[in-house]
Amino acid sequence: IWSHSYDAPYKGFGYTAGPRASVLVNDGRAYSLGGAGHLCCLDASRGTVVWHHDMNATYKIRMPNWGISAAPVIEQDLIITQIGGTGACVVALDKNTGEQRWKALDDDASYSAPIIIDQAGKRVLVVWTGERIAGLDPMSGREYWSYDFKWEKWPIGIATPVLHNNLLLISGSHKGTLLLKIASDKLAVERVWHRRKEDGDEPALHCLIS
């Protein structure tokens, strides 16, 4: 039906065989975040460009080893990205114009897509960066809570966090599997358990059973 292409030199990271993040379709528009940090908003029916933002040029991304991979998320009129920019690990843009609405955290980026949850009567953006799992106000970027989970060897958080009832599951290759309890009466989290494979251990399967 249509296609759209643009120049995007793949420099400063490995695996140069195309983009990683899924295209997000919302209100008749398609949002694409490329491996080099280009964020495009296209008319989903015609493929015409509504706006195109070079996030690397604007935010001086500390590029992850395999490029930008975390799919964006939309909340109301914002599109929210995890890119690992300088003072801008997480950036929210107006989904209609591409203009910046807020930026937050100075963390390295992971490859994990942010999610939006409901907690204590608030909407909360949950983002797993290279340094932590953070709960932010999706409309302002203000931090509600944070749990330190700093990378080892290199940032390699990939899987999207999974919420089940009031339990949040985070699972990564180097750091292992972490289960957090989401408080229902306040904006806070606490650790339930953390399991990880130590050197010499046999691989283990961690299951959450309710």
C-alpha positions in Angstrom: 0.0 0.0 0.0 2.8 2.3 0.9 6.4 2.4 2.2 8.6 5.1 3.7 12.4 5.2 3.8 15.1 7.7 5.1 18.9 7.8 5.5 20.0 6.5 8.9 23.7 5.7 9.1 24.2 2.8 11.6 27.3 4.0 13.5 28.5 3.4 17.0 26.7 0.1 17.6 26.6 -3.5 16.5 24.1 -5.5 14.5 23.3 -3.3 11.6 20.5 -5.4 10.1 17.6 -3.1 10.4 15.4 -1.6 13.2 14.3 -3.4 16.3 11.3 -1.7 17.9 7.7 -2.5 16.8 5.7 0.1 15.0 3.0 1.7 17.1 -0.3 2.6 15.5 -2.6 5.0 17.3 -5.5 7.3 16.1 -4.7 6.8 12.4 -1.0 7.4 12.8 2.0 5.0 12.7 5.0 5.7 15.0 8.3 4.1 14.1 11.5 4.3 16.3 14.6 3.2 14.4 17.8 1.6 15.6 19.7 4.8 15.1 17.2 6.9 17.0 15.0 8.3 14.3 11.4 8.7 15.5 8.8 9.0 12.6 5.1 9.8 12.7 3.3 8.8 9.5 -0.2 8.9 8.4 -1.1 5.2 8.7 -3.4 5.0 5.7 -1.3 7.0 3.2 2.3 6.8 4.6 2.9 10.6 4.4 5.2 12.0 7.0 3.5 14.0 9.8 6.8 14.6 11.6 10.3 13.1 11.9 12.6 13.6 14.8 16.3 12.6 14.9 16.5 11.8 18.7 20.2 11.1 18.6 21.1 14.6 17.2 18.8 16.3 19.7 19.5 14.3 22.9 23.1 13.0 22.4 22.2 9.4 23.0 24.7 7.1 24.7 24.0 4.4 22.1 23.2 0.9 23.5 25.4 -1.9 22.1 22.7 -2.9 19.7 21.1 0.4 19.0 17.7 1.7 20.1 15.3 -1.1 20.6 12.6 -0.2 23.2 9.2 0.3 21.5 7.5 3.6 22.5 4.3 3.8 24.4 1.4 6.3 24.1 -0.4 7.9 27.0 -3.1 10.5 26.1 -1.4 13.0 23.7 2.1 11.9 24.5 4.5 9.3 22.9 7.1 8.2 25.4 10.4 6.7 24.4 13.4 5.2 26.2 16.5 6.3 24.3 19.4 6.9 26.8 20.0 10.5 25.9 22.1 12.9 28.0 19.8 13.9 30.9 17.1 12.3 28.8 17.0 8.5 29.2 13.2 8.8 28.9 11.6 11.5 26.6 8.0 12.3 26.0 6.9 14.1 22.8 3.6 15.5 21.7 2.3 12.7 19.5 0.7 15.2 17.1 3.5 17.7 16.6 6.7 15.9 17.8 7.5 18.7 20.2 9.2 17.8 23.5 6.9 17.8 26.5 9.4 16.4 29.1 12.6 14.5 29.6 13.8 12.5 32.6 16.7 10.5 34.1 20.3 10.4 33.1 20.5 6.6 32.9 21.9 4.4 30.2 19.1 2.9 28.1 18.1 -0.7 28.1 16.2 -2.5 25.3 13.0 -3.0 27.4 9.8 -1.3 26.3 8.1 0.9 28.9 4.6 0.1 30.1 1.8 2.1 31.8 0.1 0.7 34.9 -2.6 1.9 37.4 -1.3 2.3 41.0 -2.9 4.1 44.0 -5.3 6.0 41.8 -2.6 7.2 39.4 -1.3 6.3 36.0 2.3 5.2 36.3 4.9 4.8 33.6 7.2 1.9 34.4 10.5 1.9 32.7 13.4 -0.5 33.1 16.6 1.5 32.3 20.2 0.3 32.6 20.3 1.6 36.2 16.9 0.9 37.7 13.2 0.2 37.5 11.5 3.5 37.8 7.8 4.6 38.2 7.2 8.0 36.6 4.3 10.3 36.1 3.6 9.8 32.4 2.4 13.3 31.9 5.3 15.1 33.6 8.2 12.7 34.0 8.2 13.3 37.8 9.6 10.2 39.6 7.1 8.4 41.9 9.4 5.6 42.9 12.6 3.8 41.9 14.3 0.5 42.6 18.0 0.2 41.8 18.9 -2.6 39.4 22.1 -1.4 37.8 23.6 -3.2 34.8 26.5 -5.6 35.0 28.9 -6.1 32.1 26.7 -3.9 30.0 23.0 -2.8 30.0 21.0 -5.8 28.6 17.5 -5.5 29.9 15.4 -6.8 27.0 12.1 -8.3 28.2 9.1 -6.0 28.8 8.1 -5.9 32.5 5.1 -8.1 33.3 2.4 -6.9 35.7 0.1 -9.5 37.4 -2.3 -8.2 40.0 0.1 -6.2 42.3 3.3 -8.1 41.2 5.8 -6.7 38.7 8.2 -9.3 37.1 11.5 -8.1 35.7 13.8 -10.7 34.0 17.2 -10.2 32.5 20.2 -12.2 31.3 22.9 -10.9 33.6 20.9 -9.7 36.6 18.5 -12.6 36.9 14.8 -12.4 37.8 13.3 -9.8 40.1 9.8 -9.7 41.6 8.5 -6.4 43.0 5.3 -5.8 44.9 3.4 -2.7 43.7 1.8 -1.0 46.7 -2.0 -0.4 46.3 -2.4 2.5 48.7 0.7 4.6 47.9 3.2 5.1 45.1 5.9 2.7 46.2 7.4 -0.7 45.5 9.2 -3.4 47.6 11.2 -6.4 46.6 9.5 -9.8 47.0 12.5 -11.9 45.7 15.5 -11.8 43.4 16.9 -15.0 41.8 19.9 -15.2 39.6 22.2 -17.7 38.1 25.7 -17.7 39.7 28.8 -18.8 37.9 28.9 -22.6 37.6 25.1 -23.0 38.3 22.9 -25.0 35.9 20.4 -22.8 34.0 17.2 -22.4 36.1 13.6 -21.7 35.1 11.9 -19.2 37.4 8.1 -19.5 37.4 5.5 -17.2 38.9 2.4 -19.1 40.0 -0.7 -17.5 41.3 
